[in-house]
Amino acid sequence: MPTAAELCFTLGSTFATGLAPSDLALGDFDGDLELDIVTSNADGDDVTILLGAGDGTFGGPAPFDVGTNPSAIDVGDFDGNGDLDVVVANPLDGTISVLLGAGDGTFAPQTTFAAGGAPTDLATADYGAGSEDDLVVVSSADDTIRIFAGGPGGILVPSAPAAVISGSALGIAAGEFNGDMMTDAAVVGAGGNWHGWAGNDAGDFFADISGSFGGNLVRTVAGDVDDDGTTDLVIADVAADVVQIQAGDGMAMFSLDETLTVGNDPADVAIGELNGDPLLEIAVVDADDVTIFNHVAGVYTADFVAPTGGTASAVKIGDVTGDGVPDVLVTVRTTDVVLVIASNP
């Protein structure tokens, strides 16, 4: 039995996905109060739904067609009917696909929306345009971001594109960065550039700030990892094989707080409370391994490192085993599976 602030995980089972899963998201798609999985599958041009039983096991994958070479995926209630929907970026098509959920684990055929040149990442958030969930999308070929406002029938209404500094449009995180209690967006990418845009709570952006963190930044998540009441960025840097922790000051500026060494070519990062204290832990996947950094008294240590059995592409955190402690889930692109790393309280 672990003590407080101690990590305790075991490598669990793997579950089949579609071909070459590139990302995953979690949500209750069938209304049974248990978390389910959806993966985007780059070589299958589809997404697959795996319905969770609440004990760490999942039913067989149910595929739904989307665009070409789907990558980033997320969930939200984009039509406001109370059921979770799925959205995925199709970079080769320059579109996003929305699949409206029926609340029973099934989904309507995709509706596609133009999203600039090569949308590479997206995030569900509330940008104030209505009661439905909204979406922010970053596109790498034209270096733009757009807010897509949710609406009745799942018809997403895009804002005018906002430019980001050239070469920076790879990963995006939504969060409140400047202290005005409205949702903003931060973009990171090639050359170590970052670009922040302030939301106006009316489905658009009104101000921006940019700079450089250094490295080659591929994915980012936002959260208060240093527990000071402001939102920080945690970023996977493939140039140095590290995770950067960029501490936010609450006024849309960031400073390097710490770098965490990981394996070769970190692909994705996730944050969540994993050890029973209020502080956030960090999970990272790289070319070979998954690493979970425990966070105790302001210090991060790599307390769990395990091989993923192939090239991992994405990581998410959520309680799929029903024990009240979040688990870590990893998509493995080269073996077409999702790996469950189960908490063991």
Disulfide bonds with the S-S distance in Angstrom:
none
